[in-house]
Amino acid sequence: MTPVTILFNPHSTGDSETRARRLADQLEGLFEVTVVATKYPGHAEKLAAQITKESENIHVIACSSGDGTYNEVVNGVMRYPHDHIRTAILPSGNANDHYHALSNGKTLAHRIITSDYTDIDVLKLVSTGKDNLERYAHSYIGFGLTPHIGEKLTEAHLTKWNQGWIVLRNLFSVKPVKIIHEGHQEKFDNLVFANVPRMSKVIKISDHTSLTNGKFDVVKHKSLTLAMLVGYLFRASTLGLHNTDREKRWHFILEKDSHVQLDGEVMRLSKYDEITISVVPHTLACAA
């Protein structure tokens, strides 16, 4: 039988273990099912990389978690040739942007049983300079406001009552990202590269943003005052951000140390690092 490994993050904001074991029950008898709890940050990436490297035939890696742990799975799979790997996401986190962009109304168990997967694009970040790294994202890569708020939400014990307050409180301390792009110095409160139409449940990017069109949307926002930033967020959560560029590649240089958020994961990059954002089209068979 085809093996299915179901990873769950016991620290997700949703009930990840219950959802993982329910999926295991639905697949039992049809697949060789194993349920594994992640034990530390980066554990899901390590497990996904090991499965991808060692498997010779089709292997399904399902992840009951939020966008961050699934980001680890994507990065683990992308390390090696992965035509034999199928990935799946059970929404058990805070935003679950990837799930909402990919779900087609059918249950995940049904999609796995019927081999109903979508070959999605994956975003790629390459940083050269002091930090030489290559990382992938299934939904978005963000600088400025996005990682700043993301880091604060990660540090907090989230409830449905305190998320909005945390966001509002930390708007006062947002530091813009300063870059050199096409020979020009620019400063943005928010700089996002996305292939999902909605971020963090409420930020509407574009109805035309897609996981399968071989391009990503570039969201650039400059503001001079806090009031302008609040207005930008209000517009993003109501009307949406329709004035985005659609690209296959975007290159720039950081003018100062900066945080970046890849899906739910926040990391730090160094001053003068050269950053290239690109897309790897139709590279990952995925269901939600």
WOPE-V997780 format. One record per pair of residues at least 6 apart in sequence whose ideal C-beta (glycine too) atoms are under 8 Angstrom apart, sorted by the first residue. I is the first residue (numbers start at 1). J is the second residue. D is the distance in whole Angstrom. If there is no record, write none. Layout:
BEGIN
i | j | d
I | J | D
I | J | D
END
This chain:
BEGIN
i | j | d
1 | 30 | 7
1 | 31 | 5
1 | 32 | 5
2 | 31 | 5
2 | 32 | 7
2 | 57 | 8
2 | 58 | 5
2 | 59 | 7
2 | 60 | 7
3 | 31 | 7
3 | 32 | 5
3 | 33 | 8
3 | 34 | 7
3 | 55 | 8
3 | 59 | 5
3 | 60 | 7
4 | 27 | 6
4 | 31 | 4
4 | 32 | 7
4 | 33 | 5
4 | 34 | 7
4 | 59 | 8
4 | 60 | 4
4 | 61 | 8
4 | 62 | 6
4 | 112 | 7
5 | 34 | 5
5 | 36 | 6
5 | 47 | 7
5 | 51 | 6
5 | 59 | 7
5 | 60 | 7
5 | 61 | 5
5 | 62 | 7
6 | 20 | 5
6 | 23 | 6
6 | 24 | 6
6 | 33 | 7
6 | 34 | 7
6 | 35 | 5
6 | 36 | 7
6 | 62 | 5
6 | 63 | 8
6 | 64 | 6
7 | 20 | 8
7 | 36 | 5
7 | 37 | 8
7 | 38 | 6
7 | 44 | 5
7 | 47 | 6
7 | 48 | 8
7 | 61 | 7
7 | 62 | 7
7 | 63 | 5
7 | 64 | 7
7 | 65 | 7
7 | 69 | 7
7 | 73 | 7
8 | 16 | 4
8 | 17 | 5
8 | 19 | 7
8 | 20 | 4
8 | 35 | 7
8 | 36 | 8
8 | 37 | 6
8 | 38 | 7
8 | 63 | 8
8 | 64 | 4
8 | 65 | 7
8 | 92 | 7
9 | 16 | 5
9 | 37 | 8
9 | 38 | 5
9 | 44 | 7
9 | 63 | 8
9 | 64 | 7
9 | 65 | 4
9 | 66 | 7
9 | 69 | 4
9 | 92 | 7
9 | 93 | 8
10 | 16 | 7
10 | 17 | 6
10 | 37 | 5
10 | 38 | 7
12 | 64 | 7
12 | 65 | 5
12 | 66 | 5
12 | 69 | 7
12 | 92 | 5
12 | 93 | 5
13 | 66 | 7
13 | 92 | 8
13 | 93 | 6
13 | 94 | 5
13 | 158 | 6
14 | 66 | 7
14 | 91 | 7
14 | 92 | 4
14 | 93 | 6
15 | 92 | 7
16 | 64 | 4
16 | 65 | 6
16 | 90 | 7
16 | 92 | 4
16 | 93 | 8
17 | 37 | 7
17 | 64 | 7
19 | 64 | 5
19 | 90 | 5
19 | 92 | 5
20 | 35 | 5
20 | 62 | 8
20 | 64 | 4
20 | 90 | 7
20 | 92 | 8
21 | 35 | 6
23 | 62 | 6
23 | 64 | 7
23 | 90 | 6
23 | 108 | 6
23 | 109 | 6
24 | 33 | 5
24 | 35 | 5
26 | 107 | 8
26 | 109 | 4
27 | 33 | 5
27 | 109 | 6
27 | 112 | 6
27 | 113 | 7
30 | 113 | 6
31 | 60 | 7
31 | 112 | 8
36 | 47 | 7
38 | 44 | 5
38 | 47 | 8
38 | 65 | 8
38 | 69 | 6
38 | 72 | 8
42 | 72 | 6
43 | 72 | 8
44 | 63 | 7
44 | 65 | 7
44 | 69 | 5
44 | 70 | 8
44 | 72 | 4
44 | 73 | 5
44 | 76 | 7
45 | 72 | 4
45 | 73 | 7
45 | 75 | 5
45 | 76 | 4
46 | 76 | 7
47 | 76 | 7
48 | 61 | 6
48 | 72 | 7
48 | 73 | 4
48 | 74 | 8
48 | 75 | 8
48 | 76 | 3
48 | 77 | 5
49 | 75 | 8
49 | 76 | 4
49 | 77 | 7
49 | 79 | 5
49 | 80 | 7
50 | 76 | 8
51 | 59 | 6
51 | 61 | 6
51 | 76 | 8
51 | 85 | 7
52 | 59 | 8
52 | 76 | 7
52 | 77 | 5
52 | 79 | 7
52 | 80 | 5
52 | 81 | 8
52 | 82 | 5
52 | 85 | 5
53 | 79 | 7
53 | 80 | 5
55 | 84 | 6
55 | 85 | 7
56 | 84 | 7
57 | 84 | 6
58 | 84 | 5
58 | 85 | 8
58 | 86 | 6
59 | 84 | 6
59 | 85 | 6
59 | 86 | 7
60 | 85 | 8
60 | 86 | 5
60 | 87 | 8
60 | 88 | 6
60 | 112 | 6
61 | 73 | 6
61 | 77 | 7
61 | 85 | 6
61 | 86 | 7
61 | 87 | 5
61 | 88 | 7
62 | 87 | 7
62 | 88 | 4
62 | 89 | 7
62 | 90 | 6
62 | 108 | 7
62 | 112 | 7
63 | 69 | 6
63 | 70 | 5
63 | 73 | 5
63 | 87 | 7
63 | 88 | 7
63 | 89 | 5
63 | 90 | 7
64 | 90 | 4
64 | 92 | 5
65 | 89 | 8
65 | 90 | 8
65 | 92 | 5
65 | 93 | 6
66 | 91 | 8
66 | 92 | 6
66 | 93 | 2
66 | 94 | 6
66 | 95 | 7
66 | 96 | 6
66 | 264 | 6
67 | 93 | 6
67 | 95 | 6
67 | 96 | 6
67 | 97 | 6
67 | 98 | 6
67 | 138 | 7
67 | 139 | 6
67 | 263 | 4
67 | 264 | 4
68 | 93 | 7
68 | 154 | 8
68 | 263 | 6
68 | 264 | 3
68 | 265 | 5
69 | 93 | 7
69 | 264 | 8
70 | 87 | 8
70 | 89 | 5
70 | 98 | 6
70 | 138 | 7
70 | 263 | 7
71 | 136 | 8
71 | 137 | 6
71 | 138 | 6
71 | 262 | 6
71 | 263 | 4
71 | 264 | 6
71 | 265 | 5
72 | 265 | 7
73 | 87 | 6
74 | 87 | 7
74 | 122 | 6
74 | 136 | 5
74 | 137 | 7
74 | 138 | 5
74 | 284 | 7
75 | 135 | 6
75 | 136 | 5
77 | 85 | 5
77 | 87 | 6
77 | 284 | 7
78 | 122 | 7
78 | 136 | 5
78 | 280 | 8
78 | 283 | 8
78 | 284 | 8
82 | 283 | 8
82 | 284 | 7
85 | 284 | 8
85 | 285 | 7
86 | 112 | 8
86 | 115 | 8
86 | 117 | 6
86 | 285 | 5
86 | 286 | 8
86 | 287 | 7
87 | 284 | 6
87 | 285 | 7
87 | 286 | 5
87 | 287 | 8
88 | 108 | 6
88 | 111 | 7
88 | 112 | 6
88 | 286 | 7
88 | 287 | 5
88 | 288 | 7
89 | 96 | 8
89 | 98 | 6
89 | 99 | 5
89 | 102 | 7
89 | 108 | 8
89 | 286 | 7
89 | 287 | 8
89 | 288 | 5
90 | 99 | 8
90 | 108 | 6
91 | 99 | 4
91 | 100 | 8
91 | 288 | 8
93 | 264 | 7
94 | 153 | 7
94 | 158 | 6
94 | 163 | 8
94 | 200 | 8
94 | 201 | 8
94 | 264 | 8
95 | 199 | 7
95 | 200 | 5
95 | 201 | 5
95 | 264 | 7
96 | 201 | 8
97 | 139 | 5
97 | 140 | 7
97 | 196 | 5
97 | 198 | 6
97 | 199 | 6
97 | 200 | 7
97 | 201 | 8
97 | 263 | 8
98 | 138 | 5
98 | 139 | 5
98 | 196 | 7
98 | 263 | 7
98 | 288 | 7
99 | 288 | 5
100 | 196 | 8
100 | 198 | 6
100 | 201 | 8
101 | 139 | 7
101 | 196 | 4
101 | 197 | 6
101 | 198 | 7
101 | 211 | 6
102 | 118 | 6
102 | 120 | 7
102 | 211 | 6
102 | 286 | 6
102 | 287 | 7
102 | 288 | 4
103 | 288 | 5
104 | 111 | 8
104 | 116 | 8
106 | 116 | 7
108 | 287 | 6
108 | 288 | 7
110 | 116 | 7
111 | 117 | 7
111 | 287 | 4
111 | 288 | 8
112 | 287 | 6
116 | 287 | 6
117 | 285 | 4
117 | 286 | 6
117 | 287 | 5
118 | 211 | 7
118 | 212 | 7
118 | 285 | 7
118 | 286 | 6
118 | 287 | 7
119 | 212 | 7
119 | 282 | 4
119 | 283 | 7
119 | 284 | 7
119 | 285 | 6
119 | 286 | 8
120 | 138 | 7
120 | 211 | 4
120 | 212 | 6
120 | 282 | 7
120 | 283 | 8
120 | 284 | 5
120 | 286 | 5
121 | 195 | 6
121 | 210 | 8
121 | 211 | 6
121 | 212 | 6
121 | 213 | 7
121 | 214 | 6
121 | 215 | 8
121 | 216 | 8
121 | 279 | 5
121 | 280 | 7
121 | 281 | 5
121 | 282 | 7
121 | 283 | 7
122 | 136 | 5
122 | 137 | 7
122 | 138 | 6
122 | 279 | 7
122 | 280 | 5
122 | 283 | 5
122 | 284 | 6
123 | 136 | 7
123 | 137 | 4
123 | 138 | 7
123 | 139 | 8
123 | 140 | 7
123 | 141 | 6
123 | 193 | 6
123 | 195 | 6
123 | 216 | 6
123 | 262 | 8
123 | 277 | 7
123 | 278 | 8
123 | 279 | 6
123 | 280 | 8
124 | 134 | 7
124 | 135 | 8
124 | 136 | 6
124 | 137 | 8
124 | 277 | 7
124 | 278 | 5
124 | 279 | 7
124 | 280 | 6
125 | 133 | 8
125 | 134 | 7
125 | 135 | 5
125 | 136 | 7
125 | 137 | 7
125 | 141 | 6
125 | 260 | 7
125 | 262 | 7
125 | 275 | 7
125 | 276 | 7
125 | 277 | 6
126 | 133 | 8
126 | 134 | 5
126 | 275 | 7
126 | 276 | 5
126 | 278 | 8
127 | 133 | 5
127 | 134 | 8
127 | 269 | 6
127 | 273 | 5
127 | 274 | 7
127 | 275 | 5
128 | 273 | 7
128 | 274 | 5
129 | 270 | 6
129 | 272 | 5
129 | 273 | 4
129 | 274 | 6
130 | 270 | 4
130 | 271 | 8
130 | 272 | 7
130 | 273 | 6
131 | 269 | 5
131 | 270 | 5
131 | 273 | 5
135 | 262 | 6
135 | 267 | 8
136 | 262 | 7
136 | 280 | 8
137 | 262 | 4
137 | 263 | 5
138 | 263 | 6
138 | 284 | 8
138 | 286 | 8
139 | 194 | 7
139 | 195 | 7
139 | 196 | 5
139 | 199 | 7
139 | 263 | 5
140 | 146 | 7
140 | 192 | 6
140 | 193 | 6
140 | 194 | 4
140 | 195 | 7
140 | 196 | 6
140 | 199 | 6
140 | 261 | 8
140 | 262 | 8
140 | 263 | 7
141 | 192 | 7
141 | 193 | 5
141 | 194 | 8
141 | 260 | 6
141 | 261 | 7
141 | 262 | 5
141 | 277 | 6
142 | 150 | 8
142 | 190 | 7
142 | 191 | 7
142 | 192 | 4
142 | 193 | 7
142 | 199 | 8
142 | 260 | 7
142 | 261 | 5
143 | 177 | 4
143 | 179 | 8
143 | 188 | 7
143 | 190 | 8
143 | 191 | 4
143 | 192 | 8
143 | 258 | 6
143 | 259 | 7
143 | 260 | 6
143 | 261 | 8
144 | 174 | 7
144 | 175 | 8
144 | 176 | 6
144 | 177 | 4
144 | 188 | 6
144 | 189 | 5
144 | 190 | 5
144 | 191 | 5
144 | 258 | 8
145 | 171 | 8
145 | 174 | 5
145 | 189 | 5
145 | 190 | 4
145 | 221 | 8
145 | 229 | 8
146 | 190 | 6
146 | 192 | 6
146 | 199 | 8
146 | 261 | 5
147 | 259 | 4
147 | 260 | 6
147 | 261 | 4
147 | 266 | 5
148 | 170 | 7
148 | 173 | 7
148 | 174 | 5
148 | 175 | 7
148 | 259 | 7
149 | 166 | 8
149 | 167 | 6
149 | 170 | 6
149 | 171 | 8
149 | 174 | 8
150 | 261 | 5
150 | 264 | 7
150 | 266 | 5
151 | 259 | 6
151 | 261 | 8
151 | 266 | 5
152 | 166 | 6
152 | 167 | 8
152 | 170 | 5
153 | 163 | 7
153 | 166 | 6
153 | 167 | 8
154 | 264 | 8
154 | 266 | 7
156 | 162 | 7
156 | 166 | 6
158 | 166 | 8
171 | 226 | 6
171 | 229 | 6
171 | 230 | 7
171 | 233 | 8
172 | 226 | 7
174 | 189 | 6
174 | 229 | 7
176 | 187 | 5
176 | 188 | 6
176 | 189 | 5
176 | 222 | 8
177 | 187 | 7
177 | 188 | 6
177 | 191 | 6
177 | 254 | 7
177 | 258 | 5
178 | 185 | 7
178 | 186 | 7
178 | 187 | 5
178 | 254 | 7
178 | 255 | 4
178 | 256 | 5
178 | 258 | 8
179 | 185 | 8
179 | 186 | 6
179 | 187 | 8
179 | 188 | 7
179 | 191 | 7
179 | 252 | 4
179 | 253 | 6
179 | 254 | 6
179 | 255 | 6
179 | 275 | 8
180 | 186 | 7
180 | 252 | 6
180 | 253 | 4
180 | 255 | 6
181 | 250 | 8
181 | 251 | 8
181 | 252 | 4
181 | 253 | 8
185 | 255 | 7
186 | 222 | 8
187 | 222 | 7
188 | 220 | 6
188 | 221 | 6
188 | 222 | 6
189 | 221 | 5
189 | 222 | 6
189 | 223 | 5
189 | 229 | 6
189 | 232 | 8
190 | 219 | 7
190 | 220 | 8
190 | 221 | 4
190 | 232 | 8
191 | 218 | 8
191 | 219 | 7
191 | 220 | 6
191 | 221 | 8
192 | 199 | 7
192 | 205 | 8
192 | 217 | 8
192 | 218 | 8
192 | 219 | 4
193 | 216 | 5
193 | 217 | 7
193 | 218 | 6
193 | 219 | 8
193 | 247 | 8
193 | 250 | 6
193 | 277 | 5
194 | 205 | 5
194 | 209 | 6
194 | 216 | 6
194 | 217 | 5
194 | 219 | 6
195 | 209 | 6
195 | 210 | 7
195 | 211 | 5
195 | 215 | 8
195 | 216 | 5
195 | 217 | 7
195 | 279 | 7
196 | 205 | 7
196 | 209 | 6
196 | 211 | 7
197 | 204 | 7
197 | 205 | 6
197 | 206 | 6
197 | 207 | 6
197 | 208 | 8
197 | 209 | 4
197 | 210 | 8
198 | 204 | 6
198 | 205 | 7
199 | 205 | 6
202 | 236 | 8
202 | 237 | 4
203 | 233 | 8
203 | 236 | 5
203 | 237 | 6
203 | 241 | 7
204 | 236 | 6
204 | 237 | 7
204 | 238 | 8
204 | 239 | 7
204 | 240 | 3
204 | 241 | 7
205 | 217 | 6
205 | 219 | 6
205 | 240 | 7
205 | 241 | 5
205 | 244 | 6
206 | 217 | 6
206 | 240 | 7
206 | 241 | 7
206 | 242 | 6
206 | 244 | 6
207 | 240 | 7
208 | 246 | 8
209 | 216 | 8
209 | 217 | 5
209 | 244 | 8
212 | 282 | 7
214 | 248 | 7
214 | 279 | 6
214 | 281 | 4
214 | 282 | 8
215 | 246 | 5
215 | 247 | 6
215 | 248 | 6
215 | 279 | 6
216 | 246 | 7
216 | 247 | 6
216 | 248 | 8
216 | 277 | 7
216 | 279 | 5
217 | 244 | 4
217 | 245 | 7
217 | 246 | 6
218 | 244 | 6
218 | 245 | 4
218 | 246 | 7
218 | 247 | 6
218 | 250 | 6
219 | 241 | 6
219 | 244 | 5
220 | 245 | 8
221 | 232 | 5
223 | 229 | 5
223 | 232 | 6
235 | 241 | 7
248 | 278 | 7
248 | 279 | 6
249 | 276 | 7
249 | 277 | 7
249 | 278 | 5
249 | 279 | 8
250 | 276 | 7
250 | 277 | 5
250 | 278 | 8
251 | 274 | 7
251 | 275 | 7
251 | 276 | 5
251 | 277 | 8
252 | 274 | 8
252 | 275 | 6
253 | 272 | 6
253 | 273 | 7
253 | 274 | 5
253 | 275 | 7
254 | 269 | 6
254 | 270 | 7
254 | 271 | 6
254 | 272 | 7
254 | 273 | 5
254 | 275 | 6
255 | 271 | 7
255 | 272 | 8
256 | 271 | 5
257 | 268 | 7
257 | 269 | 7
257 | 270 | 6
257 | 271 | 5
258 | 268 | 7
258 | 269 | 5
259 | 266 | 6
259 | 267 | 7
259 | 268 | 6
259 | 269 | 8
260 | 266 | 7
260 | 267 | 6
260 | 268 | 8
260 | 269 | 6
269 | 275 | 7
END
